[in-house]
Amino acid sequence: MTKRTKIDARGAHCPGPLMELIAGLRLVGKGDEIEILSNDKGSLKDIPIWVQKAGHALGSIEELQEYYSIVVEKVKT
């Protein structure tokens, strides 16, 4: 069963949300998802680029009222 962990990185400036995502991925299992909340517009570019380079999967990017929700699936161990 897929587990989803939420990381609230709102208020953190680049590269803070990305660093929190990387740390979070170390704590979850293969196939699990992390939803990172960020109000830093740079996350929209930085996180997808890093996810692709690291070999994980980008689930979704959603623009909400004052922040973004970015879902990443851990593909590699």
FILUM-903145 format. One record per atom (N, C-alpha, C): residue in three letters; atom name; y, z, x. Coordinates in nm, 2 decimals. Layout:
 code site      y      z      x
  Ala   CA      Y      Z      X
...
This chain:
 code site      y      z      x
  Met    N  -0.12   0.00   0.08
  Met   CA   0.00   0.00   0.00
  Met    C   0.12   0.00   0.09
  Thr    N   0.22  -0.09   0.06
  Thr   CA   0.34  -0.10   0.13
  Thr    C   0.43   0.02   0.10
  Lys    N   0.48   0.08   0.21
  Lys   CA   0.57   0.19   0.20
  Lys    C   0.71   0.14   0.23
  Arg    N   0.81   0.18   0.16
  Arg   CA   0.95   0.15   0.19
  Arg    C   1.03   0.27   0.23
  Thr    N   1.10   0.26   0.34
  Thr   CA   1.18   0.37   0.39
  Thr    C   1.33   0.32   0.38
  Lys    N   1.42   0.41   0.34
  Lys   CA   1.56   0.37   0.32
  Lys    C   1.64   0.44   0.43
  Ile    N   1.72   0.37   0.51
  Ile   CA   1.81   0.42   0.61
  Ile    C   1.95   0.40   0.56
  Asp    N   2.03   0.50   0.55
  Asp   CA   2.17   0.49   0.51
  Asp    C   2.25   0.49   0.63
  Ala    N   2.30   0.37   0.67
  Ala   CA   2.38   0.35   0.79
  Ala    C   2.52   0.32   0.76
  Arg    N   2.56   0.35   0.63
  Arg   CA   2.70   0.32   0.59
  Arg    C   2.79   0.41   0.67
  Gly    N   2.90   0.35   0.71
  Gly   CA   3.00   0.43   0.80
  Gly    C   2.97   0.41   0.94
  Ala    N   2.86   0.36   0.98
  Ala   CA   2.83   0.33   1.12
  Ala    C   2.88   0.19   1.16
  His    N   2.94   0.18   1.27
  His   CA   2.99   0.05   1.32
  His    C   2.89  -0.02   1.41
  Cys    N   2.90  -0.15   1.41
  Cys   CA   2.81  -0.23   1.50
  Cys    C   2.81  -0.18   1.64
  Pro    N   2.70  -0.16   1.71
  Pro   CA   2.56  -0.20   1.66
  Pro    C   2.48  -0.08   1.60
  Gly    N   2.55   0.02   1.55
  Gly   CA   2.49   0.14   1.49
  Gly    C   2.38   0.11   1.39
  Pro    N   2.40   0.03   1.28
  Pro   CA   2.30   0.00   1.19
  Pro    C   2.18  -0.07   1.25
  Leu    N   2.20  -0.16   1.34
  Leu   CA   2.08  -0.22   1.41
  Leu    C   2.00  -0.12   1.49
  Met    N   2.07  -0.03   1.56
  Met   CA   2.00   0.07   1.64
  Met    C   1.92   0.17   1.55
  Glu    N   1.98   0.20   1.43
  Glu   CA   1.90   0.28   1.34
  Glu    C   1.78   0.21   1.28
  Leu    N   1.79   0.08   1.26
  Leu   CA   1.68   0.00   1.21
  Leu    C   1.57   0.00   1.32
  Ile    N   1.61  -0.02   1.44
  Ile   CA   1.51  -0.03   1.55
  Ile    C   1.44   0.11   1.56
  Ala    N   1.51   0.21   1.56
  Ala   CA   1.45   0.35   1.56
  Ala    C   1.36   0.37   1.45
  Gly    N   1.40   0.33   1.33
  Gly   CA   1.32   0.34   1.21
  Gly    C   1.19   0.26   1.21
  Leu    N   1.19   0.14   1.27
  Leu   CA   1.07   0.06   1.28
  Leu    C   0.97   0.13   1.37
  Arg    N   1.01   0.21   1.46
  Arg   CA   0.91   0.28   1.55
  Arg    C   0.83   0.38   1.47
  Leu    N   0.89   0.43   1.36
  Leu   CA   0.83   0.54   1.28
  Leu    C   0.74   0.49   1.16
  Val    N   0.74   0.36   1.13
  Val   CA   0.66   0.32   1.02
  Val    C   0.55   0.23   1.06
  Gly    N   0.45   0.21   0.97
  Gly   CA   0.34   0.13   1.01
  Gly    C   0.36  -0.02   0.98
  Lys    N   0.27  -0.10   1.04
  Lys   CA   0.27  -0.24   1.02
  Lys    C   0.25  -0.27   0.87
  Gly    N   0.34  -0.36   0.82
  Gly   CA   0.34  -0.40   0.68
  Gly    C   0.43  -0.32   0.59
  Asp    N   0.48  -0.21   0.65
  Asp   CA   0.58  -0.13   0.58
  Asp    C   0.72  -0.19   0.59
  Glu    N   0.81  -0.15   0.50
  Glu   CA   0.94  -0.20   0.49
  Glu    C   1.05  -0.10   0.52
  Ile    N   1.16  -0.14   0.57
  Ile   CA   1.27  -0.05   0.59
  Ile    C   1.39  -0.12   0.52
  Glu    N   1.46  -0.05   0.43
  Glu   CA   1.58  -0.10   0.37
  Glu    C   1.69  -0.02   0.44
  Ile    N   1.78  -0.10   0.50
  Ile   CA   1.89  -0.04   0.57
  Ile    C   2.02  -0.07   0.49
  Leu    N   2.10   0.03   0.46
  Leu   CA   2.22   0.02   0.39
  Leu    C   2.33   0.02   0.49
  Ser    N   2.42  -0.08   0.49
  Ser   CA   2.53  -0.09   0.58
  Ser    C   2.65  -0.15   0.52
  Asn    N   2.77  -0.10   0.56
  Asn   CA   2.89  -0.16   0.51
  Asn    C   2.96  -0.23   0.63
  Asp    N   2.89  -0.25   0.74
  Asp   CA   2.95  -0.32   0.85
  Asp    C   2.90  -0.47   0.84
  Lys    N   3.00  -0.55   0.82
  Lys   CA   2.98  -0.70   0.80
  Lys    C   2.90  -0.76   0.91
  Gly    N   2.91  -0.71   1.03
  Gly   CA   2.84  -0.76   1.15
  Gly    C   2.69  -0.75   1.13
  Ser    N   2.64  -0.65   1.05
  Ser   CA   2.50  -0.63   1.02
  Ser    C   2.44  -0.76   0.96
  Leu    N   2.52  -0.83   0.88
  Leu   CA   2.47  -0.95   0.81
  Leu    C   2.42  -1.06   0.91
  Lys    N   2.48  -1.05   1.03
  Lys   CA   2.45  -1.15   1.14
  Lys    C   2.35  -1.09   1.24
  Asp    N   2.38  -0.97   1.28
  Asp   CA   2.31  -0.91   1.39
  Asp    C   2.16  -0.88   1.36
  Ile    N   2.15  -0.82   1.24
  Ile   CA   2.01  -0.77   1.20
  Ile    C   1.92  -0.89   1.18
  Pro    N   1.95  -1.00   1.11
  Pro   CA   1.86  -1.11   1.09
  Pro    C   1.82  -1.18   1.23
  Ile    N   1.92  -1.19   1.32
  Ile   CA   1.89  -1.25   1.45
  Ile    C   1.79  -1.16   1.53
  Trp    N   1.82  -1.03   1.53
  Trp   CA   1.72  -0.94   1.60
  Trp    C   1.59  -0.94   1.54
  Val    N   1.58  -0.94   1.40
  Val   CA   1.45  -0.94   1.33
  Val    C   1.37  -1.06   1.37
  Gln    N   1.43  -1.17   1.38
  Gln   CA   1.36  -1.30   1.41
  Gln    C   1.31  -1.29   1.56
  Lys    N   1.40  -1.25   1.65
  Lys   CA   1.36  -1.24   1.79
  Lys    C   1.25  -1.14   1.81
  Ala    N   1.25  -1.03   1.74
  Ala   CA   1.15  -0.92   1.75
  Ala    C   1.02  -0.95   1.69
  Gly    N   1.02  -1.06   1.60
  Gly   CA   0.89  -1.10   1.54
  Gly    C   0.86  -1.02   1.41
  His    N   0.96  -0.96   1.35
  His   CA   0.94  -0.90   1.22
  His    C   0.98  -1.00   1.11
  Ala    N   0.98  -0.95   0.98
  Ala   CA   1.02  -1.04   0.87
  Ala    C   1.14  -0.99   0.79
  Leu    N   1.23  -1.08   0.77
  Leu   CA   1.35  -1.04   0.69
  Leu    C   1.31  -1.06   0.54
  Gly    N   1.31  -0.95   0.47
  Gly   CA   1.27  -0.95   0.32
  Gly    C   1.39  -1.00   0.24
  Ser    N   1.50  -0.93   0.24
  Ser   CA   1.61  -0.97   0.16
  Ser    C   1.74  -0.92   0.21
  Ile    N   1.85  -0.98   0.17
  Ile   CA   1.98  -0.93   0.20
  Ile    C   2.06  -0.94   0.07
  Glu    N   2.11  -0.82   0.03
  Glu   CA   2.18  -0.82  -0.10
  Glu    C   2.32  -0.75  -0.08
  Glu    N   2.42  -0.82  -0.13
  Glu   CA   2.55  -0.77  -0.13
  Glu    C   2.58  -0.69  -0.25
  Leu    N   2.60  -0.56  -0.23
  Leu   CA   2.62  -0.47  -0.35
  Leu    C   2.77  -0.44  -0.35
  Gln    N   2.81  -0.34  -0.43
  Gln   CA   2.96  -0.32  -0.45
  Gln    C   3.04  -0.30  -0.32
  Glu    N   3.00  -0.21  -0.24
  Glu   CA   3.08  -0.18  -0.12
  Glu    C   2.99  -0.18   0.01
  Tyr    N   2.87  -0.23   0.00
  Tyr   CA   2.78  -0.23   0.11
  Tyr    C   2.67  -0.33   0.10
  Tyr    N   2.59  -0.35   0.20
  Tyr   CA   2.48  -0.45   0.20
  Tyr    C   2.35  -0.37   0.21
  Ser    N   2.25  -0.43   0.14
  Ser   CA   2.11  -0.38   0.15
  Ser    C   2.03  -0.49   0.22
  Ile    N   1.97  -0.45   0.33
  Ile   CA   1.89  -0.55   0.41
  Ile    C   1.75  -0.49   0.43
  Val    N   1.65  -0.57   0.38
  Val   CA   1.51  -0.52   0.38
  Val    C   1.44  -0.60   0.49
  Val    N   1.37  -0.52   0.58
  Val   CA   1.29  -0.57   0.69
  Val    C   1.15  -0.52   0.68
  Glu    N   1.06  -0.62   0.70
  Glu   CA   0.91  -0.58   0.70
  Glu    C   0.87  -0.57   0.85
  Lys    N   0.80  -0.46   0.88
  Lys   CA   0.74  -0.45   1.02
  Lys    C   0.62  -0.54   1.02
  Val    N   0.62  -0.64   1.11
  Val   CA   0.51  -0.73   1.12
  Val    C   0.43  -0.70   1.24
  Lys    N   0.50  -0.66   1.35
  Lys   CA   0.43  -0.63   1.48
  Lys    C   0.42  -0.48   1.50
  Thr    N   0.32  -0.44   1.58
  Thr   CA   0.31  -0.30   1.61
  Thr    C   0.38  -0.27   1.74
